[in-house]
Amino acid sequence: MILDFTEIKRKISKKLDHKLLNDVIPFNPTAENIAYWIVQELAPFCYRADVQESPNNIATYEKDED
């Protein structure tokens, strides 16, 4: 891990946790879009995010190698 979990919580969890996503983020809050947003928010330390909507429904965004 190259990014402290406290920093991840500050940038991601505090913005999204127990919030109405439509009021917090300026795009359609699908799992795919949220996974993409997480990678962008944590750049350059994060290259992949998995967002689980339900036990059998997971969206993954993986940044292409530059």
PyMOL Python script that loads the backbone (N, CA, C, O; Angstrom):
from pymol import cmd

cmd.read_pdbstr("""\
ATOM      1  N   MET A   1       0.854  -1.166   0.000  1.00  0.00           N
ATOM      2  CA  MET A   1       0.000   0.000   0.000  1.00  0.00           C
ATOM      3  C   MET A   1       0.901   1.231   0.000  1.00  0.00           C
ATOM      4  O   MET A   1       1.828   1.327   0.804  1.00  0.00           O
ATOM      5  N   ILE A   2       0.634   2.150  -0.884  1.00  0.00           N
ATOM      6  CA  ILE A   2       1.443   3.351  -0.945  1.00  0.00           C
ATOM      7  C   ILE A   2       0.663   4.605  -0.547  1.00  0.00           C
ATOM      8  O   ILE A   2       1.194   5.715  -0.582  1.00  0.00           O
ATOM      9  N   LEU A   3      -0.582   4.417  -0.175  1.00  0.00           N
ATOM     10  CA  LEU A   3      -1.405   5.537   0.281  1.00  0.00           C
ATOM     11  C   LEU A   3      -2.047   5.141   1.599  1.00  0.00           C
ATOM     12  O   LEU A   3      -2.694   4.098   1.700  1.00  0.00           O
ATOM     13  N   ASP A   4      -1.865   5.972   2.593  1.00  0.00           N
ATOM     14  CA  ASP A   4      -2.402   5.689   3.919  1.00  0.00           C
ATOM     15  C   ASP A   4      -3.922   5.576   3.861  1.00  0.00           C
ATOM     16  O   ASP A   4      -4.591   6.358   3.185  1.00  0.00           O
ATOM     17  N   PHE A   5      -4.452   4.597   4.577  1.00  0.00           N
ATOM     18  CA  PHE A   5      -5.892   4.378   4.569  1.00  0.00           C
ATOM     19  C   PHE A   5      -6.661   5.590   5.097  1.00  0.00           C
ATOM     20  O   PHE A   5      -7.801   5.827   4.698  1.00  0.00           O
ATOM     21  N   THR A   6      -6.037   6.355   5.993  1.00  0.00           N
ATOM     22  CA  THR A   6      -6.670   7.577   6.491  1.00  0.00           C
ATOM     23  C   THR A   6      -6.919   8.553   5.348  1.00  0.00           C
ATOM     24  O   THR A   6      -7.954   9.219   5.311  1.00  0.00           O
ATOM     25  N   GLU A   7      -5.980   8.640   4.424  1.00  0.00           N
ATOM     26  CA  GLU A   7      -6.131   9.521   3.272  1.00  0.00           C
ATOM     27  C   GLU A   7      -7.246   9.022   2.349  1.00  0.00           C
ATOM     28  O   GLU A   7      -8.005   9.824   1.803  1.00  0.00           O
ATOM     29  N   ILE A   8      -7.346   7.725   2.176  1.00  0.00           N
ATOM     30  CA  ILE A   8      -8.419   7.143   1.362  1.00  0.00           C
ATOM     31  C   ILE A   8      -9.774   7.471   1.989  1.00  0.00           C
ATOM     32  O   ILE A   8     -10.704   7.874   1.290  1.00  0.00           O
ATOM     33  N   LYS A   9      -9.883   7.300   3.297  1.00  0.00           N
ATOM     34  CA  LYS A   9     -11.138   7.609   3.981  1.00  0.00           C
ATOM     35  C   LYS A   9     -11.497   9.081   3.833  1.00  0.00           C
ATOM     36  O   LYS A   9     -12.665   9.417   3.636  1.00  0.00           O
ATOM     37  N   ARG A  10     -10.498   9.965   3.927  1.00  0.00           N
ATOM     38  CA  ARG A  10     -10.751  11.395   3.819  1.00  0.00           C
ATOM     39  C   ARG A  10     -11.242  11.768   2.420  1.00  0.00           C
ATOM     40  O   ARG A  10     -12.162  12.573   2.273  1.00  0.00           O
ATOM     41  N   LYS A  11     -10.628  11.184   1.403  1.00  0.00           N
ATOM     42  CA  LYS A  11     -10.963  11.548   0.029  1.00  0.00           C
ATOM     43  C   LYS A  11     -12.214  10.850  -0.501  1.00  0.00           C
ATOM     44  O   LYS A  11     -12.916  11.401  -1.349  1.00  0.00           O
ATOM     45  N   ILE A  12     -12.496   9.649  -0.012  1.00  0.00           N
ATOM     46  CA  ILE A  12     -13.593   8.860  -0.575  1.00  0.00           C
ATOM     47  C   ILE A  12     -14.736   8.679   0.432  1.00  0.00           C
ATOM     48  O   ILE A  12     -15.852   9.141   0.195  1.00  0.00           O
ATOM     49  N   SER A  13     -14.461   8.022   1.528  1.00  0.00           N
ATOM     50  CA  SER A  13     -15.521   7.663   2.476  1.00  0.00           C
ATOM     51  C   SER A  13     -16.250   8.869   3.041  1.00  0.00           C
ATOM     52  O   SER A  13     -17.479   8.869   3.111  1.00  0.00           O
ATOM     53  N   LYS A  14     -15.519   9.891   3.441  1.00  0.00           N
ATOM     54  CA  LYS A  14     -16.177  11.062   4.031  1.00  0.00           C
ATOM     55  C   LYS A  14     -17.076  11.766   3.028  1.00  0.00           C
ATOM     56  O   LYS A  14     -18.065  12.389   3.415  1.00  0.00           O
ATOM     57  N   LYS A  15     -16.748  11.675   1.744  1.00  0.00           N
ATOM     58  CA  LYS A  15     -17.581  12.308   0.717  1.00  0.00           C
ATOM     59  C   LYS A  15     -18.828  11.497   0.412  1.00  0.00           C
ATOM     60  O   LYS A  15     -19.864  12.065   0.069  1.00  0.00           O
ATOM     61  N   LEU A  16     -18.744  10.164   0.531  1.00  0.00           N
ATOM     62  CA  LEU A  16     -19.835   9.307   0.075  1.00  0.00           C
ATOM     63  C   LEU A  16     -20.629   8.624   1.183  1.00  0.00           C
ATOM     64  O   LEU A  16     -21.818   8.353   1.013  1.00  0.00           O
ATOM     65  N   ASP A  17     -19.994   8.346   2.301  1.00  0.00           N
ATOM     66  CA  ASP A  17     -20.618   7.530   3.342  1.00  0.00           C
ATOM     67  C   ASP A  17     -21.858   8.200   3.919  1.00  0.00           C
ATOM     68  O   ASP A  17     -21.806   9.348   4.361  1.00  0.00           O
ATOM     69  N   HIS A  18     -22.964   7.481   3.911  1.00  0.00           N
ATOM     70  CA  HIS A  18     -24.257   7.926   4.438  1.00  0.00           C
ATOM     71  C   HIS A  18     -24.757   9.209   3.786  1.00  0.00           C
ATOM     72  O   HIS A  18     -25.361  10.058   4.442  1.00  0.00           O
ATOM     73  N   LYS A  19     -24.501   9.338   2.505  1.00  0.00           N
ATOM     74  CA  LYS A  19     -24.939  10.510   1.760  1.00  0.00           C
ATOM     75  C   LYS A  19     -25.815  10.070   0.589  1.00  0.00           C
ATOM     76  O   LYS A  19     -25.714   8.934   0.127  1.00  0.00           O
ATOM     77  N   LEU A  20     -26.652  10.946   0.124  1.00  0.00           N
ATOM     78  CA  LEU A  20     -27.415  10.722  -1.090  1.00  0.00           C
ATOM     79  C   LEU A  20     -26.467  11.041  -2.247  1.00  0.00           C
ATOM     80  O   LEU A  20     -26.119  12.200  -2.472  1.00  0.00           O
ATOM     81  N   LEU A  21     -26.059  10.015  -2.968  1.00  0.00           N
ATOM     82  CA  LEU A  21     -25.008  10.173  -3.978  1.00  0.00           C
ATOM     83  C   LEU A  21     -25.359  11.196  -5.048  1.00  0.00           C
ATOM     84  O   LEU A  21     -24.473  11.881  -5.559  1.00  0.00           O
ATOM     85  N   ASN A  22     -26.615  11.310  -5.387  1.00  0.00           N
ATOM     86  CA  ASN A  22     -27.011  12.303  -6.388  1.00  0.00           C
ATOM     87  C   ASN A  22     -26.727  13.731  -5.933  1.00  0.00           C
ATOM     88  O   ASN A  22     -26.582  14.626  -6.765  1.00  0.00           O
ATOM     89  N   ASP A  23     -26.645  13.952  -4.621  1.00  0.00           N
ATOM     90  CA  ASP A  23     -26.368  15.284  -4.084  1.00  0.00           C
ATOM     91  C   ASP A  23     -24.873  15.552  -3.903  1.00  0.00           C
ATOM     92  O   ASP A  23     -24.467  16.696  -3.698  1.00  0.00           O
ATOM     93  N   VAL A  24     -24.061  14.508  -3.977  1.00  0.00           N
ATOM     94  CA  VAL A  24     -22.641  14.637  -3.656  1.00  0.00           C
ATOM     95  C   VAL A  24     -21.745  14.667  -4.895  1.00  0.00           C
ATOM     96  O   VAL A  24     -20.785  15.436  -4.945  1.00  0.00           O
ATOM     97  N   ILE A  25     -22.046  13.857  -5.872  1.00  0.00           N
ATOM     98  CA  ILE A  25     -21.172  13.764  -7.043  1.00  0.00           C
ATOM     99  C   ILE A  25     -21.902  14.269  -8.291  1.00  0.00           C
ATOM    100  O   ILE A  25     -23.110  14.077  -8.434  1.00  0.00           O
ATOM    101  N   PRO A  26     -21.156  14.918  -9.192  1.00  0.00           N
ATOM    102  CA  PRO A  26     -21.791  15.601 -10.328  1.00  0.00           C
ATOM    103  C   PRO A  26     -21.992  14.719 -11.562  1.00  0.00           C
ATOM    104  O   PRO A  26     -21.875  15.201 -12.689  1.00  0.00           O
ATOM    105  N   PHE A  27     -22.290  13.445 -11.362  1.00  0.00           N
ATOM    106  CA  PHE A  27     -22.531  12.544 -12.475  1.00  0.00           C
ATOM    107  C   PHE A  27     -23.493  11.455 -12.028  1.00  0.00           C
ATOM    108  O   PHE A  27     -23.796  11.336 -10.841  1.00  0.00           O
ATOM    109  N   ASN A  28     -23.970  10.662 -12.976  1.00  0.00           N
ATOM    110  CA  ASN A  28     -24.878   9.561 -12.666  1.00  0.00           C
ATOM    111  C   ASN A  28     -24.137   8.546 -11.789  1.00  0.00           C
ATOM    112  O   ASN A  28     -23.157   7.957 -12.247  1.00  0.00           O
ATOM    113  N   PRO A  29     -24.574   8.324 -10.544  1.00  0.00           N
ATOM    114  CA  PRO A  29     -23.818   7.490  -9.612  1.00  0.00           C
ATOM    115  C   PRO A  29     -24.014   5.984  -9.813  1.00  0.00           C
ATOM    116  O   PRO A  29     -24.444   5.283  -8.897  1.00  0.00           O
ATOM    117  N   THR A  30     -23.705   5.503 -10.990  1.00  0.00           N
ATOM    118  CA  THR A  30     -23.702   4.058 -11.211  1.00  0.00           C
ATOM    119  C   THR A  30     -22.431   3.478 -10.598  1.00  0.00           C
ATOM    120  O   THR A  30     -21.473   4.212 -10.352  1.00  0.00           O
ATOM    121  N   ALA A  31     -22.412   2.194 -10.353  1.00  0.00           N
ATOM    122  CA  ALA A  31     -21.226   1.555  -9.790  1.00  0.00           C
ATOM    123  C   ALA A  31     -20.021   1.752 -10.708  1.00  0.00           C
ATOM    124  O   ALA A  31     -18.904   1.962 -10.236  1.00  0.00           O
ATOM    125  N   GLU A  32     -20.249   1.683 -12.004  1.00  0.00           N
ATOM    126  CA  GLU A  32     -19.153   1.858 -12.967  1.00  0.00           C
ATOM    127  C   GLU A  32     -18.572   3.274 -12.865  1.00  0.00           C
ATOM    128  O   GLU A  32     -17.353   3.448 -12.845  1.00  0.00           O
ATOM    129  N   ASN A  33     -19.439   4.270 -12.801  1.00  0.00           N
ATOM    130  CA  ASN A  33     -18.971   5.652 -12.705  1.00  0.00           C
ATOM    131  C   ASN A  33     -18.283   5.930 -11.373  1.00  0.00           C
ATOM    132  O   ASN A  33     -17.308   6.680 -11.322  1.00  0.00           O
ATOM    133  N   ILE A  34     -18.777   5.340 -10.315  1.00  0.00           N
ATOM    134  CA  ILE A  34     -18.153   5.540  -9.001  1.00  0.00           C
ATOM    135  C   ILE A  34     -16.771   4.884  -8.971  1.00  0.00           C
ATOM    136  O   ILE A  34     -15.836   5.456  -8.411  1.00  0.00           O
ATOM    137  N   ALA A  35     -16.626   3.715  -9.553  1.00  0.00           N
ATOM    138  CA  ALA A  35     -15.314   3.058  -9.620  1.00  0.00           C
ATOM    139  C   ALA A  35     -14.326   3.938 -10.376  1.00  0.00           C
ATOM    140  O   ALA A  35     -13.185   4.103  -9.943  1.00  0.00           O
ATOM    141  N   TYR A  36     -14.753   4.501 -11.497  1.00  0.00           N
ATOM    142  CA  TYR A  36     -13.906   5.406 -12.271  1.00  0.00           C
ATOM    143  C   TYR A  36     -13.537   6.628 -11.429  1.00  0.00           C
ATOM    144  O   TYR A  36     -12.373   7.025 -11.397  1.00  0.00           O
ATOM    145  N   TRP A  37     -14.508   7.221 -10.753  1.00  0.00           N
ATOM    146  CA  TRP A  37     -14.284   8.410  -9.932  1.00  0.00           C
ATOM    147  C   TRP A  37     -13.278   8.141  -8.820  1.00  0.00           C
ATOM    148  O   TRP A  37     -12.414   8.976  -8.551  1.00  0.00           O
ATOM    149  N   ILE A  38     -13.381   6.987  -8.175  1.00  0.00           N
ATOM    150  CA  ILE A  38     -12.445   6.633  -7.099  1.00  0.00           C
ATOM    151  C   ILE A  38     -11.017   6.605  -7.622  1.00  0.00           C
ATOM    152  O   ILE A  38     -10.113   7.151  -6.989  1.00  0.00           O
ATOM    153  N   VAL A  39     -10.810   5.979  -8.762  1.00  0.00           N
ATOM    154  CA  VAL A  39      -9.461   5.914  -9.347  1.00  0.00           C
ATOM    155  C   VAL A  39      -8.952   7.325  -9.648  1.00  0.00           C
ATOM    156  O   VAL A  39      -7.783   7.626  -9.410  1.00  0.00           O
ATOM    157  N   GLN A  40      -9.815   8.181 -10.165  1.00  0.00           N
ATOM    158  CA  GLN A  40      -9.405   9.549 -10.471  1.00  0.00           C
ATOM    159  C   GLN A  40      -9.093  10.338  -9.192  1.00  0.00           C
ATOM    160  O   GLN A  40      -8.129  11.104  -9.162  1.00  0.00           O
ATOM    161  N   GLU A  41      -9.889  10.161  -8.149  1.00  0.00           N
ATOM    162  CA  GLU A  41      -9.682  10.878  -6.894  1.00  0.00           C
ATOM    163  C   GLU A  41      -8.384  10.468  -6.204  1.00  0.00           C
ATOM    164  O   GLU A  41      -7.757  11.281  -5.524  1.00  0.00           O
ATOM    165  N   LEU A  42      -7.987   9.230  -6.373  1.00  0.00           N
ATOM    166  CA  LEU A  42      -6.801   8.719  -5.684  1.00  0.00           C
ATOM    167  C   LEU A  42      -5.575   8.664  -6.587  1.00  0.00           C
ATOM    168  O   LEU A  42      -4.546   8.116  -6.190  1.00  0.00           O
ATOM    169  N   ALA A  43      -5.662   9.212  -7.773  1.00  0.00           N
ATOM    170  CA  ALA A  43      -4.522   9.225  -8.698  1.00  0.00           C
ATOM    171  C   ALA A  43      -3.383  10.024  -8.081  1.00  0.00           C
ATOM    172  O   ALA A  43      -3.635  11.006  -7.383  1.00  0.00           O
ATOM    173  N   PRO A  44      -2.175   9.641  -8.314  1.00  0.00           N
ATOM    174  CA  PRO A  44      -1.669   8.545  -9.142  1.00  0.00           C
ATOM    175  C   PRO A  44      -1.452   7.252  -8.369  1.00  0.00           C
ATOM    176  O   PRO A  44      -0.814   6.330  -8.877  1.00  0.00           O
ATOM    177  N   PHE A  45      -1.978   7.169  -7.138  1.00  0.00           N
ATOM    178  CA  PHE A  45      -1.726   6.014  -6.285  1.00  0.00           C
ATOM    179  C   PHE A  45      -2.645   4.829  -6.534  1.00  0.00           C
ATOM    180  O   PHE A  45      -2.330   3.706  -6.141  1.00  0.00           O
ATOM    181  N   CYS A  46      -3.754   5.064  -7.170  1.00  0.00           N
ATOM    182  CA  CYS A  46      -4.750   4.012  -7.387  1.00  0.00           C
ATOM    183  C   CYS A  46      -4.904   3.754  -8.878  1.00  0.00           C
ATOM    184  O   CYS A  46      -5.049   4.689  -9.665  1.00  0.00           O
ATOM    185  N   TYR A  47      -4.873   2.482  -9.263  1.00  0.00           N
ATOM    186  CA  TYR A  47      -5.064   2.136 -10.672  1.00  0.00           C
ATOM    187  C   TYR A  47      -6.305   1.282 -10.891  1.00  0.00           C
ATOM    188  O   TYR A  47      -6.701   1.050 -12.033  1.00  0.00           O
ATOM    189  N   ARG A  48      -6.932   0.805  -9.793  1.00  0.00           N
ATOM    190  CA  ARG A  48      -8.102  -0.060  -9.938  1.00  0.00           C
ATOM    191  C   ARG A  48      -9.038   0.129  -8.755  1.00  0.00           C
ATOM    192  O   ARG A  48      -8.605   0.280  -7.613  1.00  0.00           O
ATOM    193  N   ALA A  49     -10.342   0.116  -9.058  1.00  0.00           N
ATOM    194  CA  ALA A  49     -11.353   0.177  -7.998  1.00  0.00           C
ATOM    195  C   ALA A  49     -12.470  -0.799  -8.340  1.00  0.00           C
ATOM    196  O   ALA A  49     -12.887  -0.915  -9.493  1.00  0.00           O
ATOM    197  N   ASP A  50     -12.943  -1.495  -7.317  1.00  0.00           N
ATOM    198  CA  ASP A  50     -14.085  -2.397  -7.439  1.00  0.00           C
ATOM    199  C   ASP A  50     -15.201  -1.837  -6.562  1.00  0.00           C
ATOM    200  O   ASP A  50     -14.988  -1.546  -5.385  1.00  0.00           O
ATOM    201  N   VAL A  51     -16.385  -1.689  -7.139  1.00  0.00           N
ATOM    202  CA  VAL A  51     -17.534  -1.190  -6.395  1.00  0.00           C
ATOM    203  C   VAL A  51     -18.602  -2.274  -6.425  1.00  0.00           C
ATOM    204  O   VAL A  51     -19.052  -2.690  -7.492  1.00  0.00           O
ATOM    205  N   GLN A  52     -18.999  -2.724  -5.244  1.00  0.00           N
ATOM    206  CA  GLN A  52     -19.958  -3.818  -5.130  1.00  0.00           C
ATOM    207  C   GLN A  52     -21.333  -3.265  -4.804  1.00  0.00           C
ATOM    208  O   GLN A  52     -21.528  -2.627  -3.770  1.00  0.00           O
ATOM    209  N   GLU A  53     -22.286  -3.514  -5.692  1.00  0.00           N
ATOM    210  CA  GLU A  53     -23.670  -3.083  -5.475  1.00  0.00           C
ATOM    211  C   GLU A  53     -24.450  -4.116  -4.679  1.00  0.00           C
ATOM    212  O   GLU A  53     -25.303  -3.767  -3.863  1.00  0.00           O
ATOM    213  N   SER A  54     -24.159  -5.375  -4.917  1.00  0.00           N
ATOM    214  CA  SER A  54     -24.808  -6.492  -4.239  1.00  0.00           C
ATOM    215  C   SER A  54     -23.826  -7.667  -4.287  1.00  0.00           C
ATOM    216  O   SER A  54     -22.790  -7.571  -4.945  1.00  0.00           O
ATOM    217  N   PRO A  55     -24.132  -8.768  -3.604  1.00  0.00           N
ATOM    218  CA  PRO A  55     -23.177  -9.886  -3.577  1.00  0.00           C
ATOM    219  C   PRO A  55     -22.752 -10.395  -4.961  1.00  0.00           C
ATOM    220  O   PRO A  55     -21.630 -10.875  -5.123  1.00  0.00           O
ATOM    221  N   ASN A  56     -23.622 -10.297  -5.941  1.00  0.00           N
ATOM    222  CA  ASN A  56     -23.284 -10.837  -7.262  1.00  0.00           C
ATOM    223  C   ASN A  56     -23.130  -9.767  -8.339  1.00  0.00           C
ATOM    224  O   ASN A  56     -23.134 -10.077  -9.530  1.00  0.00           O
ATOM    225  N   ASN A  57     -22.994  -8.508  -7.921  1.00  0.00           N
ATOM    226  CA  ASN A  57     -22.897  -7.429  -8.897  1.00  0.00           C
ATOM    227  C   ASN A  57     -21.767  -6.485  -8.500  1.00  0.00           C
ATOM    228  O   ASN A  57     -21.916  -5.669  -7.591  1.00  0.00           O
ATOM    229  N   ILE A  58     -20.630  -6.607  -9.196  1.00  0.00           N
ATOM    230  CA  ILE A  58     -19.452  -5.802  -8.902  1.00  0.00           C
ATOM    231  C   ILE A  58     -18.995  -5.113 -10.183  1.00  0.00           C
ATOM    232  O   ILE A  58     -18.863  -5.747 -11.229  1.00  0.00           O
ATOM    233  N   ALA A  59     -18.756  -3.814 -10.087  1.00  0.00           N
ATOM    234  CA  ALA A  59     -18.222  -3.055 -11.217  1.00  0.00           C
ATOM    235  C   ALA A  59     -16.754  -2.763 -10.938  1.00  0.00           C
ATOM    236  O   ALA A  59     -16.390  -2.402  -9.819  1.00  0.00           O
ATOM    237  N   THR A  60     -15.916  -2.918 -11.950  1.00  0.00           N
ATOM    238  CA  THR A  60     -14.475  -2.693 -11.817  1.00  0.00           C
ATOM    239  C   THR A  60     -14.034  -1.659 -12.855  1.00  0.00           C
ATOM    240  O   THR A  60     -14.438  -1.709 -14.017  1.00  0.00           O
ATOM    241  N   TYR A  61     -13.209  -0.735 -12.413  1.00  0.00           N
ATOM    242  CA  TYR A  61     -12.541   0.175 -13.344  1.00  0.00           C
ATOM    243  C   TYR A  61     -11.049  -0.001 -13.123  1.00  0.00           C
ATOM    244  O   TYR A  61     -10.568   0.080 -11.992  1.00  0.00           O
ATOM    245  N   GLU A  62     -10.322  -0.240 -14.198  1.00  0.00           N
ATOM    246  CA  GLU A  62      -8.880  -0.371 -14.131  1.00  0.00           C
ATOM    247  C   GLU A  62      -8.256   0.583 -15.133  1.00  0.00           C
ATOM    248  O   GLU A  62      -8.547   0.532 -16.328  1.00  0.00           O
ATOM    249  N   LYS A  63      -7.396   1.452 -14.628  1.00  0.00           N
ATOM    250  CA  LYS A  63      -6.730   2.454 -15.454  1.00  0.00           C
ATOM    251  C   LYS A  63      -5.734   1.771 -16.398  1.00  0.00           C
ATOM    252  O   LYS A  63      -4.999   0.870 -15.995  1.00  0.00           O
ATOM    253  N   ASP A  64      -5.723   2.213 -17.656  1.00  0.00           N
ATOM    254  CA  ASP A  64      -4.761   1.700 -18.617  1.00  0.00           C
ATOM    255  C   ASP A  64      -3.358   2.128 -18.207  1.00  0.00           C
ATOM    256  O   ASP A  64      -3.164   3.194 -17.623  1.00  0.00           O
ATOM    257  N   GLU A  65      -2.385   1.281 -18.522  1.00  0.00           N
ATOM    258  CA  GLU A  65      -1.000   1.658 -18.270  1.00  0.00           C
ATOM    259  C   GLU A  65      -0.596   2.758 -19.223  1.00  0.00           C
ATOM    260  O   GLU A  65      -0.923   2.722 -20.409  1.00  0.00           O
ATOM    261  N   ASP A  66       0.121   3.741 -18.695  1.00  0.00           N
ATOM    262  CA  ASP A  66       0.577   4.860 -19.530  1.00  0.00           C
ATOM    263  C   ASP A  66       1.906   4.550 -20.175  1.00  0.00           C
ATOM    264  O   ASP A  66       2.442   5.377 -20.912  1.00  0.00           O
TER     265      ASP A  66
END
""", "prot")
cmd.dss("prot")
cmd.show_as("cartoon", "prot")
cmd.util.cbc("prot")
cmd.orient("prot")
